[in-house]
C-alpha cells in the first residue's frame, strides 16, 4: 500500500496556469523542508524539467529526484499506480501536474490518458486551477460543472489565477461559497515569472538554468503568499492508501552482476558492462528517467555526453541513445562540431546499436535546414510550419537492435520538422493507429524514428539494446 500524500493540479483548459501553480507548489513545499515528488500527466518532457528544478532543494541523498511522467496511453492504466509509487518512494508529498483540460484525453478514446483518469487511478484529490481573468459569478457554474461531471473525480479545492483586484477576488469568493468547493489560493495577474516559449512550448530548463532558478524562487514566493499551503497539505493527506506495488526497472540482466560487482564506476569496457552513451545538453533534453534505469538494470554503464560541447564519444562507447530535443535550434552549433559528427557516423557504420528518437533522427540525417549533420541516414530534414502531434500505435516491421519484428508499442509524435524521405528501405515502424503509414529507418544497428516511446511499457527493448551492445545475439 502506498500512503504518500498527493495532489493532482488540473484546470478546465490549457493555458489556465497549471504549470505555474504546480511548479510553484512543488517549490514552496520544498522550501518548507518537505521531500516533494514531482509528476506530470501525459508525454510532456519539458514541464518535468521545471518540476525537478523546483524540488531540488528538498532532495535527500546524492541523486536528484527527477520529474516523472504518468501516461496512461503509452504505459497503460495498470502501470500508473506502480510508476507513481516508484517515483514517490520516500516522499512526504507528491504533486501531479495534469495535462490539457481535466477531462481531455487521447483523441476519440474517452477518458483514456486524461488527468481525470489518472486522478482516479491514484485515488488523489484534485485542485482545479481556474483562469478567472474574464469572469466573476460565472466561476461558480464552471467549478460546479467540473466537480459534478464525474462523481469519481474528487475536486477538493480551487485556486483562482489571474485575479485582477481585491474587489474581483471578493466577487469570485462570494460566488464560490455556494459551490461547496473551497478556495485554497488566489494568484494575481502579473507579467513576472513567465518561462519563455517557442515552437514546441516552454524553453527547457537545461537551456536557461540560472534564469529558471531565479524565476522558481520568485514563483515559490507568489504561491506561498497566495495559497493556503496548510489547507492544501491537509487535502493531500486526505488521499486514501493506494493499492499498488512500486514499479522496478527489473529486466533480465545481460551482464552477470557478480562479474561487475567489483568494477569501479566509469571503467567502461573493463567493467564488463557495455558503455551506452546517452545524448544530453541543451539540444537533447527529452528523456524519461525510467529509460536510464532500465538500461542500467539490464547491465549497461550509461554515460551522458553533450553533442554541442564534446568532440568525442565517451571512452569505450558500444552503443548510443539520442533522444528528443531541439536540434533545429542548435543546428549551426551541432554542425560545427565536426569531430563528434564523424565519431557518431563511424560508430553507426561499424554496426553498433544506435537508438534515435525525433531529435536523434534529425541529428543522424545528412542535413538539417541545410546544415550538415552526421550523414548516417540518406535523408534531409527541415523545419516546417506544420505541427505533427498525437498518440500513435505502431508495430516493428523488422528486427532491429531495439525491437523484434512484430513488437507492438504505443508512442507519441511531437515535431515541426519534416524528413525527406520519411522512411527508409527498412522502416522502423508501421503506424497502425490513428493512421496507417511506415515511418523511420532501420539500417545496420541503427533504429531511428520520430516516434517517442516509454520503455517502462516495453522493458524488453532496453534489454535488447544492451544485449546488442554486449554482442549477444538478439535474433
N, C-alpha and C positions, 0 to 999 in steps of 0.2 A: 504494500500500500504506500502511496506517495502522499505525504502530508505537507508539501511545500505551499505556503500561502501564495495566491496567484490572482492576477487581474488580467482581463482582456480589454485593451483600449480600442474601441471601434468608433464608427461615425456613420451618419446617414449616407455620405457620399465622399468620394475622393476630394481632396482639397480642403477638408474641414479642419485639419490641424492634428490628425492622428500622430504623425511623426513628431511634431513639436511637443505634444503632451506626453507621449510615451517615452521619448528620449529624455525630456525634462524630468519626468518622474523617476526614471532609472538613475539619472544623475543626482537628483535631490535625495532619494533614499540611500544612494551610495554614500553621499556626503554625511549622512547620519550614522554611518558605520554598518549598515546592513549589507550583507552579501547578496547582490541582486543578479538574477539570471535573466538575460535578455533573449527574447524570441520574436520571430516575425512570421505571420501567416503568409503563405504563398511562396513564389520562387525568387523574390527580390533579393539581390545581392548587396545593394548599396546601403539600405537602411541598417542592416545588421552591423555594418562597419561603424556607423554612428552609435549604435547601441553598445558595441564593445568599448568604444571610447568613453561612453557615459558611465559605464560600471567599472572602469579600470581602477578607480580609487578604492573600490571595495573588494578587489581580487585578493583572495587568500592563497598563498603559495606562489611558486615561481612562474607558473603558467597563467597567462591572462585568460579570462573567461570569454569565449567568442560569442558573438551573436549567432543564434541558430534558427534555421527555418523549420516551419511546420507546414508542409504542403501535402494536403490530403489527396490531391490528384496524382502527383508524381510518386508519392511514397505509399499511398493507400491509407484508408481510415484506421486500419489496425496498427499502424506504426506511429500515429500521432501521440498517444499516451506514452509508449516506450521511448520515443525520441525526446519528448518533453522531460521525462524522468531522468534520462541520461544527461541532458543539458543542465537540468536544475538540481542535480545532486549536490548536497551540501549548502544550498542557498537558503537564505532567510525569506526571500521574496522572489517571485517570478513575475515579470511584466511582459505581456504578449501584445505586440502591436498588430492590429488587423490589417486587412487589405481591402481596398475599394470601399463600397458601402457594406454595412453589416451583413446583409443578406445576398450580396453579389458573389457568385461562384463561377465555376467553369461554364463557359457558354453552352447553353442548351442542356445542361445536366443538373438542373435543380439546385439544391444547396451544396453540391459537391465542391469542396475546396473553399467554401465561404468562411468568413470569420465566425458567423453564427454556428456553422457545423463544428468548427474547431473548439469554440467555447463549450459546446455540449459534450464533445469528446473529452475535454479536460475538466468538465464539471466546474467551470470557472465563471465567476460573476463578471459582467460586462459593464464598463464605464463608457457612456456614449459622449463623444466629443461633438458638440453642435456649433457650427458657424452661425452665430446669432447676429451677424452684421446687418442683415436686411429684414429683421423681423422682431416682433415683441410678443404679443399674446399668442400668436400662432405657434410659437415654440412648444407650447404645451400640447397642442394637437399632434405635432410632429413626434415628440417624445412618446406620447401615449400610443401612437400608431406603431412605432418601433417596439415598444415594450409589450404590446399585446399581440403582435403579429404571430409569434411563435411562443407558446407558453413554456416551452422547454428552455428558451433562452432567458436567462435571468439578468435583466438590466438593473444593476444595483445603485447606479448614480449617474449623474450627468455633469460634464464640465463645459461651461459656456465659453466659447472662444470668440475673439474679435468683438468684444463688448465695447461700446463707444464711451459711455458716460455713467456716472452714478445713477442718474435717472433711468437710463436704459437698463442697467443692471436691476434696479428695483422693479421695473415692469416685467422683466423676464422672471425674476424670482417669484413675484406675485402670481404670475400665470402658472408656473411650475408647482406652486404649492398645491394646486388642485390635481396634479397628475399623479401624485404619490411617489414620484421618483425624486430623491433628494439631490439638491445641487451641491456638488463636492468641490467645485472650483470655478473661478471666473478669471479669464485672462483678457486683458485689454488689447485693443488694436495697437500695433506697433510696427514700425518699419525695421526694427532691430532684430537680431538673432535669426537671420534667414540664410540658409545654405544656398549657394549659387547652383543654378541648374543649367542643363544643356539638352542635347537631343534625346538622351535616354533617361532623363531625370536628374537627380541631385549629382553634384560632383563628388566622387568618392573621397572618404576621409584621407586615404593614402596620398591624395594629390594636394591636400590643404590641411595637414595635420595641425600645425600651430594655430591657424585661424579657427579651425574646428574646435580645438581645445578651449580657446578663449570664448567662443560662442557657447560652448557647452556649459561653462561656468555661469555665464550670464543667463542662459536658459534655465539652469537649475535654480537660480535665484528668483526668476519670474514665477516658476512653478511653485517654489517654496512659499512665496508671498501670496500667490493667488489661489492655491489649492489647500484643502483641508487634508493634510497628509495623515493625520491620525484617523480620520474617518475612512480614508482610502485604505489604510493598512488594516483597519478593523474589517472592512469589506473583504479584503484579500484573505484574511484569516478565517472568514466565514465559509470559505470553499471547503466542501466535504472531502474526505480522503478519496484519492483516485486509485482505482484498482488497476495498476499497471506495473509491469516488470521492466526495469530500465533496459533500453537497447544497449548492446555492447558490440563493438566492432570485431566480432568473432568470425573469422573465416579460417579455413584450414591453412596453416602457415606453409609457405613454400620452403622456408629455411627452418631447420630444426632449431628450437630455442636453445638447446644445450650447446649447439655449435657456435652460438653468438653471445652466450651469457657473459663471457669474459672480454668481449670486444669493447674497445673504447668508442664513444660516440665520434662520428666523423671519420672513422677509419676506413670507410669505403669498401673497396673490394676485399681488403684484408680482414674485414669483419665477418665475411661470409654472407653478408646481406647485399643484394644488388642496390646500387645507388640510383634512385629516381629523382631527377631534377624537376622541380616544380616552379614554373614562371611566376613571378610576382612583381612588385614595384608598382609604379603609378599606371603603367599601361595594361597590366593584367591583374585586376583586383577582384575578379569574380571567382569565388570558390566556396565550397561548402566544407565546414570543418570536418565533417564525417569522412570526406574523401581521404584526407591525410591520415586520419585514424585507421581507416580500413587498409590503406597501403602499408602502414606500419605494422598492423596486426598480421598482415599476410607475409611479413618478413622483410619488407623493404626498408632501406635507410632513405628517408625523404629529406632532400636538401634544397632549400629555396635559392633562386637566383633572380637577378633583375636584368631583363634584356635591354633596358635603357642604359645600364651602367657597366655590367660585367661583360668583358670581352672574351671570356672563356666559360664553358660549362663547368660545373663542379667536378672536382677530381673523381675519376672512376665512374662517371655517369654511364649507366647501362640502359636507361630509359628516360623518357621525357613526358611531362604533362604540362600542357599550355591551355589554361582555361580562358574564360571570357574577360572582357575589359574594354578598353578604348584605344586600340592601336591606331584608329583613324585620327585621333587627336595627336598622337605622337609619331605619326608616320615618318616625318623627316628625321627624328632622333633615332628611331628604330632602324631606319635605312642607313643612317650614318655609322651605325655600329657594325661595320662590315665583318670584323673578325668573328663576332658571335653568330652572325647570319651564316657564315661559312661553316662554323662549327656545328650549328644545328643541321645544316644541309648534309654535312659529312656523316653525322650520326644517323640521320634518316636514311641516307643512301647505303649505309652499312647494314641496314635491315633491323636496326634497334627499334624497339617499340616506342611509338610516339602517339600519345592520345591528345587530340586538339579539339577544343570546342569554341565555336564562334570566333572570338578574337584570335585564338590559336590557329583556326582555319585560315584567317586572313594573313597572319604572320607567315604561314607556310606557303602562301601563294607566290607567284612570280612578282607581282607588284600590288601596291595599294595606293590608289589615287595617283598613279604614275611613279611612285617611289619604289625602288627595288626592295623586295623582301627576301625570304630565304630561297625561293625558287624550287621548293620541293614538289609543289603541285603545279600542273600545267593549267593555271587559271589566273585570271586578273580580277582584282577586287576594286570596288569604287563606292564612294558614298552615293546615296540616292535620296530622293525626297519622300520615299515610301517607307512607312514603319511596318515591319513584319513582326507580329506579336500574337502569341497564343499558345495554348497547350497542344501537344501532339502525341499521337500514339504511333509507334514505329516498330519495325521488325528488322533485325540484321539480315541482310540479303546473303552475305557470305561470311566465311570465317575471317576473323581478324585478331590482332593481339588483344583487343578489348572485349570482343563478344563473339560467341559461336553463332554460326548461321542458325536462324530461327529464333534467336533471343528476342523477346518482346519487352519493350520499355515504354514508359511514359515520360515525356520531356517537355521542354518549353523553348520557344523561339522568341528572340527579342533583339532586333537589329534594324539599322537603317542603311545597311550596305547591301551590295549586290555582287555576287561572284559569277563570273562567266568563264567556262560553263559552271553550272551549279552542281554537277555530279560528274564523277569520273567513269571510266570504263567499268570499274568495280565500285559501285556506290556503297556508302557506309550504311545507309538506312533506306528502307522503303516505308514512307509515311502512309499510314492506313486510315487515320482519322485526324482532323475532320476533312482532309483532302488526300487524294492518292497521288503520290509522285515519288521519285527517287531523289536522294539528296546525299551530298558528301562524297568522300573519297577513301578508298582502301588501296594502299599501294605499299607492297613490302610489309614493313612493320607499322606503317602509318595508318591511323584511323582518325580522319578529320571531318568535322561536321559542324553545321550551325546549331545542332540540337544540344541544349543543356540537359543533362540528366542528373539524378540524385542517386548516388551509388548505394545509399542505405537500403534502397528498394531492390537493388541488384548487386549484392556484395560479391557475387562470383566474378563480376567484371574487374574488380580490384585484384582479386586473387589471380585471375587470368593474366592481367597485365604484369603483375610481379613475377608470375611463373615464366612468362615470355622473357622478361629481363634476366631471369636467372638461368635461361637456356633450357627450361623444362618444356617438353612437348605439350602443347595445349590443344592439339587436334582432337 
